[in-house]
Amino acid sequence: MSPPALATRSSSPRAPAPPATRGPTCSSTGTTTCSRSIPSNSGRAPFEPVVKPASGDVGERIVARGAVDDKGQVATFLEALRAWKETTGEVAAGVRFTVLLEGEEESGSVNLERFVAQHAKRLGKCAVCLISDTGMLGRGKPAITYGVRGLSYTEVVLHASNQDLHSGMWGGRCPNPISELVKVLAQLWDKDRKISIPGFYEGVRDLTSAEREAWKKLGFDQIDALKKIGMGPEADVGEKGFTALEREWARPTAELNGIIGGYTGKGAKTVIPAHASAKVSFRLVDDQDPRKLTERFFAWCRERTPPGCRWEFIDHSGGDPATVATDSPVLAAARRALKAASGGAEAALIKTGGSIPVAGMLKKQLGLETIFMGFGLDDDRVHSPNEKFELDCFRLGARAHVLLIDELRSMSEA
């Protein structure tokens, strides 16, 4: 982990005066952190990158934790800056960028909000933010993401006895916190898989018919996607009334990310534990407020406190959703750059189910819109062992950033 850091083209007395800048001032933001270390399937150190040869549909690729999320994608932008420097002698061909790199995203970005507030004057000079931390529709199918989900990540601990108990002596005589916890959490969804917390859907906008039609035309195959992760068509489950893509891009969700309690080692141990815990996260959309949602969830749990038990609540982190304008000149420039970089393929406008909290923060605090120009693939194994970033995608990202800089240098400051 490392705290956020800023870099802007120097204009200090000790450095040569930079040439006049061209086009809008931009912020390029990226994260250099990864989710918690997971051993690779090959036994190799998980953060040690290695290049693997092409295999079937999968191209030659870099394999390591953070390869695509997000170190590799940050590197595509830095490679473009280097190319312009070597070609013209000017970093980014004279376009003024403020580069913000943050190394704490996967651990809650505990310093980011304070950092942005401290540097609001400097960051506020930017006209737009550029982030490469999203994906494409597929190989050779570039995309611009115009919406990311927000996040509320919590942990709930249900306490019962003051010690672990023998299940033969105490089973049926007092509450088992594991059993009581799962009974409470199972009530999070109704029969149609809608989330049952009162007020949960406050701030969720209705899907427009235009969005539904546009997404339908993308030709996404949910059954094929399920097959790739080892599941059959019967696994296409989710909130009633929405397609798989609509559920991912436009609807909020609640997920249990881990449950811990009792004896979890090898073999048997007949124990009723003193406490049990669960990590519960919510992906949010549109105008939902992660702070309000967290408090509503905790209140919902309190109303269902099992007899003889008490709760402990932990708010790990959160971030606002971000939906950005699709008619901005910079977004149009990004689509032109992607089209040229990919040999003429039009860049689709899509959303993503993932969260990039800094985007919502920059919009709320500074009014900055974000262009999400990403180069990941659905099968990149993000947050899993042997995460990858295909070299063709890396090269496409570098080309697209080079061409976007060329587009931006031709734009006036207005």
ABEGO torsion letter per residue (X at the ends): XBBBBBBBBBABAABBBBBBBBEBBBBBBBBABBBBBBBBAAGBBAABBBBBBBBEABBBBBBEBGAAOAAAAAAAAAAAAAAAAAAAGBBGGGBBBBBBBBAAAAAGGAAAAAAAAAAAAAAAABABBBBBABBBAEBGBBBBBABBBBBBBBBBBBBBBABBBBAAAABGABBBAAAAAAAAAAAABBAAGBBABBGAABGBBBBBAAAAAAAAAAGBBAAAAAAAAGBBAAABBEBBGBBAAAAAAABBBBBBAEBBEEBABBEBBBBBBABBBBBBBBBBBEABBAAAAAAAAAAAAAAABBBGBBBBBBBABBBBBBBBBAABAAAAAAAAAAAAAAGGBBBBBBBBABBBAAAAAAAAAAGBBBBBBBABBAAAGBGBBGBBBBAAAAAAAAAAAAAAAAAAAABBAX
